[in-house]
């Protein structure tokens, strides 16, 4: 069955359909990851986006139980050059195509993904529609250009009710803006008593849980759309609650401390992005998935210090508070299947919690 990708600038890609037969629209982005396609597709940060994989063959090891980042994927569709119809792996439970069908996610294959990637790099991210017919292409292009920016992605992917992952160590409250299971896994490895709360939970409700630390998770969309989080973070800082922000959480910490953010031309999405630690000079290969970034100039009059920068384009990748026990990173230290260069970030968070508890700085009133 034929399937088409129509972009808002009028470009049409002709390919073949797999997965769900439904049509869908979304922001078209690309990822350079060579492995981990299941983690990519189930990452809540891809909410309402159509993902183009630059790696030419996707699906060769199928879908398994271990590699989910969320149970309900929020992506609008995937685009590959070629997909493996008959995967071969001892843990594989079903093919990529059958999984997409079960999750009602449309797929497109057989197009020149290099050409699409170059177009996105040159133009920036584009709105697109995956459709099974181009008879009404002009109307689709008109509608794509008229569509308003989506602002409720975090609400779509955040948990609706709190849940508890009990353990014997530090109590960490995770504010779920679209949290990946990998973050919860890394906290559990460190025996943390984890409580996950919805994105709009107030600081007062978080403080009532008497956390030893708070993790601001990753999530989709523009951080400036998550208004309630700014006030919540500011109140937590006043009470000296240790905070780690990751990805969207990093951007929200910056906004709460006087910084600003901007939309990137085509974002950072892949598992091979080098980041420099400005304190040690070390370079780490990192996994990234974000379309917005903190603007470095805005940090001059903020409460934050720049700690990490992207080697490729110099964008802000890490921050720490000048006084309070809080720091953040733009990349993903929980990356699965990798790289794992930055995994010790979670140990740094544990050490910050220990130090803050020892000094008796936290306030729960």
N, C-alpha and C positions, 0 to 999 in steps of 0.2 A: 504494500500500500504506500502510495506517495505521501510525503509530508513536506511542508514548507516552513521556513522561518522568514517572516517579513519584519524588517526593521523600520523604525520611525523615519529614517532618511530615504526610504523607498527601495532599499536593497532587498532582493529576494534570493534566498538559498534554497535549492531544490534537493531533496533527499528522500529517505525512506523512513517509515514509521516503525517504532517498536515500543513496547510498554503499553500504557493506557492509550485508548483511541480518542480521548477527549482533547479539545483544543485549550490552550492557555496563553496568558500574557505575563510578562515580567521584565525586569531589568536584566539585560544580557551581560554576563560577566564571564571571565575565563579564569581557570586555575591551572597552574603549571605543575601540580603534583603528579609524580609518576606512579605512586602507589597510594593506597588508602581511599579509593573511590567510594567505598561504603561509608567511611567516616565523613567524607565531604558531603555526600548526599543527605546524610542524617544530621548534619550540623545545623542547629536552628538559626545560625547567623545568615544562612542562605535563604531565609524566608522571602517568598515572592520574587525570587531571582531564577533565571534560566542559566544553568551552568554549562559552559563549554569547556570540555577537557582538552588540553593541548596534547596530552600523551595520546598516541594514535590508537591504541588498543585498550579497551576498558571492559571489565567483566570476566577476565580470564580465570579468576579464582572464585567466582560466584559470590553469593551472599551467605554470611554465617551469623551465628548467635553472638559472637564476641565483639564485633566491630561497630555496634550501634553507638552513636552519640546522642540519639534521642529515639524514642519509640515511634513517634509520628513525624516523619520528615515534612518539612515546610517548603521545600523547593518547588518552583513552578514547572520545572522540566529540565532535562539534560540533553546535551548535544555531544556526540562522539563521532570520530571518523569511522571507527569500526567497533562493534561489540561482539564479544565471544558468545556464540549461541550454545556451545557445549563446554562449560567451565570444568576445570579439573583441579580439585583441591580436596584434601581429606576432611576439611571442616565445612566445605561448601554444601549448603542445604538446598539452594535453588539458583537458577540463572538470574542474571541482571534483568533480562526482559520480563521474566515471570514475576519478579519482585516489584518492578515498576508497575506492572499490570495490577498486582494485588494492592499496591499503595495508591493507585489511580494517578500515577505520574507519567506524563507523555515523554517519549524519547524520540530523538531524531538522529539518524546516522547516514553516512555516505556523502556528507558534504565536505568541502575543503575547510577544515577547522583552522588551518594556518591562515587562510585568507580572512576568516571571521576574526581571529585573534588580532591580526594586523589592523583590521578596520577599527576594532575597539581601542587598540593602542593609539591609533592616529586621531580618532574622533572623541574617544572617551566612552564610557558606558552608554549603551543605547537601549531604549525600550523596544521590545519585540513581541511578536506573537507567533506561536507554533500553531499552524492551521493545516487542515487536510485538503484545502481548496484555495485557489487564488482568484476565483471568479470575482470576488468582492475586494480585491487587494487595495484598490484606491480608498475604499471606505475604511478598511483596517488601518491603513497608514494615517488617514485623517484622525481616526479615533485615538491612535497611539500618541499623536502629537497633541491631542486635546486632553489626554489623561493627566490628572493632578497627581502629585507625588504622594505615595502611600506613607502614612504617618503612624500606623497602629501595629507595626510588626511585633514589637515587644509584647504588647497585650496578647497577640495571637499565640506566641510561643512560651510565655511564662506560665508557671504552675498557677492554678487557681486557688489552691489550698496548701498550707504548709505541710511538710512531711519530715520525718525524723529518721536518720541513719545512726542509731546509737553505737557508741564505742566508749573506750575508757580514757581517752586523752583530752586535749583541749577542745572546748566547745566552740565550734566555728559556725556562724550563721552565714549561709550563702544566699545572697539576694539574686533571685533568678530572673535575669533579663533574657534568658535563652540559653541556660547553662548546658554545657556539654558533659556527658557522663564521665569523660576523662578527668575533669576537675574533681568530681566527687570521688572518683577512684583514687586519685593522688592524695586527697585528704584522708580517705579511709586507710590507705597504706600507712599513714602516719598516725593511725589510731584516733583520729579526730572524731569527736561527738558532733555530727553534722545535722543542722536543722536548715532545710531549704524553705525560703519564704517567697511569696509573690513579689513582683517588681515594685508594686505600689505600697509595700509595707512601710509604716512610719518608723521613724527613729525610736519613738517611745515604745512601740511594740517590740522592736528588736532589742532594746535595752532591757525590757522585762524578761527576755530570755537569758539574760546575764551571759552574753558571749565573751569568750576570751579573745575572739577576733572575728572580723567580718570580711567575707570575700565578695567583691562586686564582680559578677560573672560577665562573660561575653554575651553578645546579643546582636540582633539585626538593626539596621536603619541608622537614622541621624540621632546622635545623643541629645541634641537640643529638643527632640520630641518627648524625651522622658523627664518631664518637668518635676515630678514629685521626687525623683531620685536626688536632685540637686540639694533640696532642703534637707532630706534625710541624711545625706553624707555630711553636710555642714554640722548637723546636730551631733552625729557620731564623733566627729573630730573634736567638738567642744568637750565631749566626755572622755577623750583620750582612748577610744576603742581602737585597737590595731586594725588597720585596713589594708587589704591587698586588692587592687583593681586589675583586671585582665581584659584586654581588648575594649569592648564598649565600657566596661567598668573603669578602665584607664582613662578614657575620654570623659566619663562622668566625674571622676575625681578631679580632673583638670578644670572642668567647668565650675565645680563646687569651690575651687580654690582660686578663682580669678582668671583662669586661662580661657582659651577659645579654641574652636575646632573648625575644620574646613572639609569640604568634599574633595576627594582625590579624583584625578582625571579618569583612571580606570582601576584604582584600588590595588591592594596587595593581596594576592590569593595564590598560595602555593606552599611548598614545604622546603624551600631552598633559599630563603632570604637571609643574607648575612646582616647581623646587628653588632654594633660595637659598644662595649661597655666603656664609658668615658672615664671611669675611675681606675680600671685595671688595664685598659687597652686591648683586652681580649675580644676576639670575634667569635660569635656563636651563630651557627646555622639554625634558623628558626622556621616554624610553621606559622603562616599568617592568613587571615581572612577578614579584611575590613575595607570599607569604602570611604571612611572618614579618618582624619588624623588631627592631632593637636598641633596648633600653629606655634612654632618656636618663638616668634616675636611676642606672642601674648604672654609668655612666661616671665618677661622682664619685671612686671609689676605684680606678679602673683606670689603665692605662698609656697611655690614649688621650685625644685632644682632639677635640671635636665641631667639624666644619668645614662641614657642609651640613645643612639642614633642609628638609623638605617644606613648601611654602607652604600647601597645603590642610589638613593635619591636624597639622603640627608634628612629625612623626616624624623619626627620625634618618636622614639620607641620606648622610653622609660623615664619615670619621674619619681621623686621622693619629696615628702613634705619637709620644710625647713625646721619645723619644731615638733609636729605631731608624729605619732607612730603610724605612718602611712606611706605606701609606695605603690607604684603601678607599672605595668608593662603593656605594650601594644600587641605583642606576639603571644603565642600559645605554648607555655612551658609544659602543658600536659599532652603535647602532640602525640598522636598515635596514628600510624605506626612510627612516627618520628619526624624530624630528628629530636634527640633528647638532650642536646647540649645545655638547654636552659632549665631542665627539670629541677635542679637545686634551688630554683626560685621558691618552691614550696618549703624547702628547709629554711630559707631566709625568713619566710613568713613565720614559721614555727619559732625561730630564734627571737624574732621581734616580739612575739607573744610572750615568750618566757621572760624577756628583759622587762617588758612593760608590767607584767604581773609581779616580778621581783621588786620593782620600784614602786609598786602600789599606786600607779597613776590613773587607773581606770575608775570611772565614776558610773554607778548604776542608778543614780537618782536624778 
